[in-house]
């Protein structure tokens, strides 16, 4: 039988993902000399700020919710913890050391693509924790993250 899990914990984690994303994209703005990439990374940093605010407001409205019917609490918590721990930005550690990981525009774009994909995966799972009336807010962020992924992939192909 599924127990009660605090969706607010997941929403705090979502805010952390967005905060790290904002810092990540701002570092890329500082690192790149390509004007098109600077513009793209500046836009994406702003999007992360916007998403963090969405999750902050959602956090204020959401209390405890039930786990999905198929999930055992420990199992599901472990799964979500793995999603966070394996997230690109959490694996990279301190984003101040990005130059160690990325020397070219291509590497920066590939890392950003990994960030967006990991974020989409986390948000898809997170959507299961919020009340039905709030799912649209998480879905809107998922849709925006998908559009970011398309933008980054388009820049990578150029």
Buried (B, 14 or more C-beta within 10 A) or exposed (E): EEEEBBBBBBBBBBBBBBBBBBBBBBBBBEBBEEEEBBEBBBEBBEBBBEBBEBBBEBBEEBEEBBBEEEBEBEEBBEEBEEBBEEBBBBEBEEBEEBEEBBEEBEEBBBBBBBBBBBBBBBBBBBBBBBEEEBBEBBBEBBEBBBEBBEBBBEBBEE
